[in-house]
Amino acid sequence: IAAGQHHCLALTQSGKVFAWGQLFSWGINPIDTPYEIIGLPNIKQIFIGLYHSLAIDENGQVYAWGSNRYGQLGLGHYDSTNLPKKIDGLQNIVHIVAGDRYNLALTNTGEVYAWGYDAKGQLGLGYSYTHTPERICGLPPISKLYAGFGYILALTSSGEVYAWGGNEYKQLGLRTKHRFVAVPSQIKGLIQIKSLAIGADYSLALTEKGEVFSWGHNGFRQVFLGQCSGVYTPQIIKKLKNVNSIFAAANYSFVQTSTLEIYAWGRNEHGQLGLGHTQKLTNPKQMNSESLFLRPLTPKSYQVVHKRLEAKHPAHLKPTQ
């Protein structure tokens, strides 16, 4: 399943695609039950933008449909369509990053193509709106793409990181005060990077050694460096060791260590850190090892969870008659 802000897609094992929700734009009635998208070959991956959708078939070709006001369908024009159309010029695509009104596609040889809306330079083409895919020049072979709110991070096959797009909160990590960077630039100091995680306007990087670096917007201490202002360049979080996975939500973060310990920090007014309170955290704090979600949820453990919640919130968990 691919879930967007206003609509969703579902991909079946047989390669069929179903859709529902606000598929195009406001003013057109939403679809409240899933219906099959007709005209697609066997599909392997699905992606969602704001009001547009994309799919990759088993041969690495890309199909697009939905709103096209900014050329986000990549069809060489600005006409919207409710029928899937193959995007010419894209071959051997293995992954797509679908932004709100723009897209980037990664080939099996590590090339990156971009098209659509480019107000912040997020296409990496030098502020060049385009309704057809164009290859981003100046990049080494890329292994994975990550998209934030109007900015992009690209992880190379050799563990280096490139960034471009919006930089209002220093989220690019490029030692620059420019609000926008329209061409890819390498983030200095990041080497042997294993994976990245992007929040709203901040990022985390995990090294092969299990170290975690952070940078960008820090208004909720989601970067964790003991300061309120944004962080221009990647800084290591010294408290975290032997990390094997990282996760960045809008303004809060989680990591898991090689011994399955989970640490959380950042925004927390809704209790989203799962630490038993609603105060934001400026330092990573280990979650309770007895939390049942860290283990497979069996019928017996579910009953225990329910009893604990019922004790705290009895009015909301009474069984229905």
N, C-alpha and C positions, 0 to 999 in steps of 0.2 A: 504494500500500500504506500502511496505517496500522498501526504496530506499538506495542502497549501493553506493560505489564509482564508480563502473563500470556496475552494472546491477540492475534491479528492479524486484520485485514480486508484484502481485496483488491477493488478496483473495476475492472471490465472496461470496454472502450471502449463496449460496448453498454449500460452502466448496471446490470449485475448485480453483486451483492455476494457474496463468498465469505468464510468465517470458519474459524478453527481455533485450538486452544489451550485454555486454561482460561477458558471463556466466562462462567461464572457465579460460583461461589465454591468454596472448598475443600470437599471432600466429594462433589463431583460429578465424575465422570470427565472428563478433558480429551478434546478431539477432536484426534487427531493427523494428520488429513488434511483439506484444505480441502473444505467443503461449501457449497452455495449457500443463501443466506438467502431463503426463500420469502415472498412477500407484499409485496414492495417494488415501487414503480413504477420508472421510469428514474431512477437515482441519479447525482448529479453530484459529491458530496463525501462522504467518510466520516471518522468521528472515533471515538476510543477513550478510555474512562475506565478505572478499575481493573477492574471486572467488568461494565461496561455499554458499549453501542455506540450511536452516533447516525449518521444519514444525512440529507443534504439532497437533495431531488429537484429536477427541472428547473424546478419552479414555486416553489421557495423554501420548501416545506413540510418539516417535520422529523419523522423517525421514530426511535423509540428502542426498545431491547430489552436484556434482561440483568437484573442484580441491581438491586433497587429499595428496599433497606432504608432508605435515607435520602431517598427521593423523587427520586433522581437521574434517573429516567426522565421526570419532569414530566407524569405521566399523571393526577394528582389523587388518587393512592392510593399505598400502599406495597407492592403485590403485584408480585413479580418475574414476568417473562415471557420465554419464549424465542422469541416471535413478535413481529415489528416492529409497533409501534402508533404512529399519527400523534399528535403532540402538539398538542392544541387550543390556539388562541390565538397560535400563532407563524405569521407570514406574511412573505413576502419576505425570508427569512433568507439571508445571503450567506456567513456564516462562524460557526463554533462553536469555543469553547475548552472542551475536556472535561477537567475535573479528575479527581481520584481518585473522588470521590463527589458532584461538583457540576458544573454547566455554565453557560456564558454564551453567548448567541447575539446576533449582530450583524445588524441589518436593513440593507436597501439605502438607508435614509434616515439611518443612523448611530445608531439607538436600540439600547440594550443590554438584554437580558432575562436573568434569572438564576433558578436553582432548584437545590434539593438541600441538601447538607451545608454548614453555615455556622459551624463552631466558631471560626474566626478572623476572621469578618467578610468572607470572600472573595466573598460574593454581593453586597456593596455595598448591602444592604437594611437595615442597622442591626440585625444579629444576628437575622435572621428566617428560620428554617428554613421552606422552602416546597416542596410537592410539585407545584406548578404554576408556570409561568414568570411572573415579575413584572418589570415594567420598572424599571430603575434610574433614579431621578430625580436631577436636578441635574447631569447631564452635557450638554455641548455635543455636536454631531454627531461621532461617533467613526468613524475610518477603519480602525483595526485594534486587536485585542485580543491581549495577551500574558499567559501564565500561568506563574508560578513555583511554588514549593512553598508553597501556601496563600496566595498573594497575586497581585494582578492589576495590570497596567499597561495603560492605554488611551491610544492616540495619537489626537489630534483631527485633524480635517480641516485645521486651521490650524497644525499643528505643535506643539501644546502636549501635556503629558502629565499624566494623572490616575492616582492610585494608591489602592489599598485592600487590606485583608486583614491577614495576619500581618506583624509588624514586629519580631520578636525580634532580628534582626541589622541593624536599621536599613535594611532592604531597600526600604522605601517612599520614602526620600529626602525625608521631609516635615518635617524639623526637629522631630520629636517623639520622646519617650522611651516613649510608649505602646506596649505589646506588640502591640496589635491596633487597627486603624482600620476601622470597619464601614461607613463611607460614603465615596464618592469625594472625594478632595482633590487639588487641583492641586499639582504639584511646582514650586516656585518656581525660577527661574533656567534652566529649560529652555524655549527658544523655537526656532522654525524647525527642529524635529526631523524628520529624514527617516525614521529607523527605530530600533527598539529591539531589544535582545537580553537574554534573561533566563537566568541560571544558577540554581543551587540556591537561593541567598539573596542574590544580588547582580545588578546590572543594568548595561548599557551603553546609551548613547544616542548616535546619530550625527546631527550637524547637517547642514544643507544646504551648509555651508561645508567639510565634511569633517573637522570636529573631533569628538573622542570624549570623552564624559563617563562617569564611573563612580561607583558608590556601593553600599553594603551590606556584607555579610559579607566580611572580608578576611583570614581565617585562613591562606589559602594565597597571599596577595598577588595574588589574582585581580582585585582592584580596582585595584591598583598606585597607591599613594600614599605609600609609604615608611613605613607603620605597620602594626601588627598588629591593632589594634582595628577595629571596623566604622566605616564612614563614613556619617554621618547624611545628608549632602546631596550632590548631584551635584558632582563636581570634574573639571575638565578634565585630560586626560592630555596634557601639553604636548609630549611627545616625538612624538606621532602627528600627522601632517599629511596633508591630501589623501586621507583615507580614504573609500572608497566602499562598503564592506560590513563588517559586524561579526558576530561569532559568540561566544556564551557557552555553554560546556559547564557541567557541574556546578560545577567549581571552577577552570577555566582558560579562557583567552580567545584568540581570533584576530581580526585585522583584515586587510583587504586594501586597499592604496592604489590610486589611479588609475593608477599605473605598474605595477600587478600585483605589488608587493612584499607579502609576508605577514609579519606580526609575531605573536609568540606570547608568553604569559606566564602564570604561575600554577602550579597543582599539576602535578607531573610525575614522580611516583615510578614510573610505568609507562612512561615515555618518550612520553606522549601529546602532548607538544609537538612531537615530531619533530625535535629539535635535536641528536641524537646523544649525549645524556646523560639522567640521571634526576634531576637536581637541580631544585627549584622555582625559578622566576624571579620576582624582584620588579620587574623592568623589562622592557618589551616588547623582544624581540630578533628581528631579521630572520632569517627562515629562509633556508637556503642556496638561492641562485637556481638552482643546478644540480639541485635536487631534481626528479626526473622527473615527479612528480605534478602539477607546475605546468603541464605541457604535456600534450597528448593522448597517451595511452598506446598506442603502436603495438606490433606484434609485436616489432620490433627493440628498442624501448626497454624492453619487458618483459624481454627476454633480458638486457639490461644490468642492470636492477634485480635479477633473479634471481641473476646472477653476483656482484653486490655483497653480497647477503644470504647467499649460499652461502659467501662468503669469511669472513663473520663468524659464521655459524651453520651449518656444514656438516652437522652431525648431524641437523638438523631439516628439511633441504631436499633430502635424497637422493631421486632419482627412484624411484618404486615399480616393482617387478619385474612 
